[in-house]
């Protein structure tokens, strides 16, 4: 006879589904996202949502934290499965998706978290660590230049973040990321991009 599924596993699975649905909903609708729709999209009742997240704010903060943690965890997976420059490029594309999701969360987060809140500081450090690791790995293998740091790339990506506010932003964002990667490869020992004589 099959043992019943452990309640703790069900709760963890429901929480994960709620966070995924919340990211989608807040990305599309911002503060106006319907909690009932989030619960429905997650395949749970509204009571289950409130047991995990008693307020809209609690759900938004948890969704934001979850999105950053997932993004940063993906860096290691990409590093292990793709060539270094491709791993970096794919992670940056996912980062743009994260920024688009965060845009919908921003009004809620601003109301409940100070700009220097520990959560923001900790998650920013996670992002910088993931990007720094990918940059270092790609530079060590010679496919990108080694004189560019995390802050340089984050500043360069600010134009990509702005693109995510426009209609049909995704195609433009991808072109901007390709342009950024061309700059990172320029003068790298193993990239084929060299300085003009």
Buried (B, 14 or more C-beta within 10 A) or exposed (E): EEEEEEEEEEEEBBBEBBBBBBBBBBBEEBEEBEBEBBBBBBEBEEEBBBEBBEEBBEBBBBBBBBBBEBBBEBBBEBBEEBEBBBBBBBBBBBBBBBBBBBBBBBEBBEEBBEEEEEBBEEBEEBBBEBBBBBBBBBBEBBBBBBEBBBEEBBEBBEEBBBBBEEEEBBEBBBEBBEEBBEBBBBBBBEBEBEEEE
